[in-house]
Amino acid sequence: DVDGRLWPLSVFFSAALPGASGPVSARAVQRLIVDLIGGEEPHLPLSDETLVGLLHAQGVDIARRTVTKYRQGLRIPPSSTRRRLAAARRGE
C-alpha cells in the first residue's frame, strides 16, 4: 500500500444482486437504471415500480426500495419531479 494504510477488499468490489444468469453487480444495475431513465419520454417518466418491471424483464431480481435507493444515490429525482421539470421546460 502506497500510503501505509490497509484497505478491506470490500472497498474494491460492489454488492451483487441475483440475476437470471448469475449475480449482477450493483454498479451494473445502476448503469441500467441511468440508461432506462435517460431513454424515457420526458412527459412520461418511469416510476420506480416501472423500473423494477423493466429490470425484471432483463433478468435482474430487484426490489422497488432498492431501485429507489440506487436512484437517490445517483441523484436522479423521482418521476413526479422529473415530470414537473419537463412540464416547466415546455412552458406548461
Buried (B, 14 or more C-beta within 10 A) or exposed (E): EEEEEEEEEEEEEEEBBEBEEEEBBBEBBBEBBBEBBEEBEEEEBBBBEBBBEBBEEEEBEBEBEBBBEBBEEEEBBBBEEBBBEBEEEEEE
